[in-house]
Amino acid sequence: MNNKADLDQNSEIGNNELETSVIDSLVKRYEDTESTSYLASSKKLVESSNTFLSSQQIYDIFKGKAKNYAGIKIVNTSLKHVEIYISPQLARDMLKFSQRGAINKKNKNRRLSRTKVNKYIEAIKKEKWCLTGEPIIISSDGEILNGHHRLQAAIEAGTGFIATITYGVTDDLSFAHIDVGNIRSRAQVLEMSGVKVSAQVLSRVAMLAKAFDMTKNSFNFRGTQGTSFQPAEILDYVEANKNLALSVDFVASIVKRHKLESQVSEAIYAFAHYLITQKLNEYIFTELSITPEVYLTRIISSLGLESEDDVEYQVRNYLQSLVHESSSYSLLCKLSAIFKGWNILLNIPVTGKKVAIRRVARYKKDEEGNNIPLPSAGNINEPFTVPCVSKGTIPKRILKQSNVQIIK
């Protein structure tokens, strides 16, 4: 790509309006104040309480087991409870006027499960709807936080039901923790909180970024293998790392124009962009021959590539060889190849001096020369390549899995 094309590409991608619009669309940062967040952990509320449940109240709650309990503090919070009759008309209005309802798309709740709604409709019509004590939860500003499936079922069944209403919920992050047994997906929690970029892609990128942060030896990064994140964790991570959404938005704009040329998922490209830009902030380079935006645009679109000697062409060629693979091993290979190409352009040594990734062979030979399948076949067989960082030593676990007689 010539100098003029480079300038055009940078102008198209790196404008301030894009950054401003994405930041404005991010989840509003929740202030961790004593009055609105994590009230269930508030020591102040507990210490200020001097009232205890009476013996009769303890008996009313625990019945025959009441003798085992004493000295239970009553804590005053904003929460209130009431049992009401929810008619089909009331259910309709509650969904209609709630910003977190399925009807209003401004801040939508998770998509309704048709199976769950149908199950509820059947129970309501047969008059087999139990008063389980599970409440319909409403925030302090009147928004429905939980109960959308039940309300939708009442509308379609044309029959109301009695329900407990818990209202006055002030915890800003409560919707990320409610009904986790159901479960709201990470992407759904992000959608509910107002994220405008693809919540599905953003949640995947956030998981990769958080897993990378948790990896003690970055050369031994294994993607999200062995990790388990709750939706609220990912939401909190996204809020603390606004550049994740910037990377997702940048990649989405390029892939949208070059969908047919793209060879890996948006999440992989977005994570690659995010990690490269993060590492550029950690390490000082006197001069960059290329920006992360131009580098990834060339890989995604193939624009500006003139020969097979171009590093971006070699990365694309390797990614093409993995286009039909979707295992956790291939994810690491794809990311490592992208980072290898970037480091090569920065004259940083990489393992094997090429973008291709060494993998564990599918077989080894036994003493008689027979092929024995390897359990770790296809696994990445070299240190993970970290952008902007020179190649590291091979982790012991990788050395162990590669200590076999390989068939060429």
Residue pairs with C-beta under 8 A, 6 or more apart in sequence:
1 9
1 294
1 298
1 303
1 304
1 305
5 304
6 290
6 294
9 293
9 294
9 297
9 303
9 304
10 291
10 293
10 294
13 250
13 253
13 254
13 293
13 294
13 297
14 291
14 293
18 249
18 250
18 253
19 246
22 196
22 197
22 245
22 246
22 249
23 242
23 245
23 246
25 194
25 195
25 196
25 197
25 245
26 194
26 195
26 196
26 238
26 239
26 242
26 245
27 190
27 193
27 194
27 195
27 235
27 238
27 239
28 194
29 239
30 37
30 172
30 173
30 239
31 37
31 172
32 38
34 42
34 44
35 170
36 170
36 171
36 172
37 171
37 172
37 173
38 171
38 173
39 45
39 77
39 78
39 170
39 171
40 171
45 75
45 76
45 77
46 73
46 75
49 73
49 74
49 75
49 76
51 73
51 74
52 71
52 72
52 73
52 74
53 61
53 72
53 73
53 74
55 66
58 66
58 69
58 70
58 72
59 66
62 68
62 69
77 168
78 140
78 168
78 169
78 170
79 166
79 167
79 168
79 169
80 166
80 167
80 168
81 135
81 164
81 165
81 166
81 167
82 164
82 165
82 167
83 131
83 162
83 163
83 164
83 165
84 162
84 163
84 165
85 160
85 161
85 162
86 94
86 136
86 150
86 151
86 154
86 160
86 161
86 162
86 163
87 154
87 160
88 154
88 155
88 157
88 158
88 159
88 160
90 160
91 150
91 151
91 152
91 154
91 155
91 160
92 151
92 155
94 101
94 144
94 151
95 101
95 102
95 103
95 144
95 148
95 151
95 152
95 155
96 103
96 104
97 104
98 104
98 142
98 143
98 144
99 106
99 107
99 143
100 107
100 108
100 109
100 143
100 144
100 145
100 175
100 192
101 108
101 109
101 144
101 148
102 108
102 109
102 111
102 112
102 148
102 152
106 194
107 192
107 193
107 194
108 191
108 192
109 144
109 148
109 175
109 188
109 192
110 184
110 185
110 188
110 191
110 192
111 188
112 148
112 149
112 152
113 149
116 149
117 149
117 152
117 153
117 156
120 129
120 149
120 150
120 153
120 157
121 153
121 156
121 157
123 129
124 153
124 154
124 157
124 159
124 161
125 157
125 159
129 161
131 162
131 163
131 164
133 164
134 164
135 146
135 147
135 163
135 164
135 165
135 166
136 144
136 146
136 147
136 150
136 151
136 163
136 164
136 165
136 166
137 144
137 145
137 146
137 147
137 166
137 167
137 169
137 174
137 178
138 144
138 145
138 165
138 166
138 167
138 168
138 169
139 145
139 167
139 168
139 169
139 170
139 174
140 167
140 168
140 169
140 170
144 151
145 169
145 174
145 175
145 178
146 175
146 178
146 179
147 163
150 161
150 163
154 160
154 161
173 232
173 235
173 236
175 189
175 192
175 193
176 184
176 189
176 192
176 193
176 231
176 232
176 235
177 232
178 184
180 230
180 231
183 231
184 192
184 231
185 203
185 231
186 203
186 206
186 207
186 229
186 231
186 234
186 235
187 199
187 200
187 202
187 203
188 199
188 231
189 231
189 232
189 234
189 235
190 199
190 202
190 203
190 234
190 235
190 238
191 199
193 235
195 202
195 238
195 245
197 245
197 248
197 249
197 252
198 248
198 252
198 266
201 248
201 251
201 252
201 265
201 266
201 267
201 270
202 238
202 244
202 245
202 248
203 234
203 238
204 265
204 267
204 271
205 244
205 247
205 248
205 267
205 270
205 271
205 274
206 234
206 237
206 238
206 241
206 244
207 224
207 227
207 229
207 234
208 223
208 224
208 267
208 271
209 237
209 241
209 244
209 271
209 274
209 275
210 227
210 229
210 233
210 234
210 237
211 221
211 222
211 223
211 224
211 227
212 218
212 221
212 275
214 227
215 221
215 222
217 392
217 395
218 384
218 386
218 389
218 392
219 383
219 384
219 386
219 392
219 393
219 394
219 395
220 383
220 384
220 395
220 397
220 398
221 332
221 384
221 386
222 328
222 332
222 384
223 328
223 331
223 332
223 335
224 328
225 328
237 244
238 244
238 245
243 274
243 277
243 278
244 270
244 274
247 270
247 271
247 273
247 274
247 277
248 266
248 270
250 270
250 273
250 293
251 266
251 269
251 270
251 273
251 296
251 300
252 266
252 270
254 269
254 296
254 297
254 300
254 301
255 262
255 266
255 269
255 300
257 301
258 300
258 301
258 302
258 303
261 300
261 301
261 302
262 269
262 300
263 316
263 319
263 320
263 323
264 319
264 322
264 323
264 334
268 331
268 334
268 335
268 338
269 296
269 299
269 300
269 338
271 335
272 296
272 335
272 338
272 339
272 387
273 292
273 293
273 296
275 339
275 386
275 387
276 292
276 295
276 339
276 342
276 387
276 388
277 292
279 386
279 387
279 388
279 389
280 288
280 292
280 388
282 388
283 388
283 389
285 346
285 388
288 346
289 345
289 346
290 345
292 342
295 312
295 341
295 342
295 345
296 338
297 303
298 304
298 305
298 310
298 312
299 312
299 315
299 316
299 319
299 338
299 341
302 312
302 313
302 316
304 312
305 312
305 313
305 316
307 313
308 314
308 317
311 341
311 344
311 345
311 355
312 341
314 341
314 354
314 355
315 337
315 338
315 340
315 341
315 355
318 337
318 355
318 356
318 357
319 334
319 337
319 338
322 330
322 333
322 334
325 333
327 378
329 359
329 378
329 379
329 380
330 378
332 357
332 380
332 384
333 357
333 359
333 380
335 384
336 357
336 380
336 382
336 384
336 385
337 355
337 356
337 357
337 385
339 385
339 386
339 387
340 350
340 351
340 354
340 355
340 357
340 385
341 355
342 387
342 388
343 349
343 350
343 385
343 387
343 388
343 389
343 390
344 350
344 355
346 388
348 388
348 389
348 390
349 390
349 391
350 385
350 391
351 358
351 382
351 383
351 385
351 391
352 358
352 382
357 380
357 381
357 382
358 380
358 381
358 382
359 378
359 379
359 380
359 381
360 374
360 376
360 377
360 378
360 379
360 381
360 401
360 402
361 374
361 377
361 404
361 406
361 407
362 373
362 374
362 377
362 378
363 371
363 372
363 373
363 374
363 377
363 407
364 371
364 372
364 374
364 404
364 405
364 406
364 407
365 371
365 372
365 405
365 407
366 372
371 407
374 404
376 401
379 401
380 398
381 398
381 401
381 402
382 394
382 398
383 391
383 392
383 393
383 394
383 395
383 398
385 391
386 392
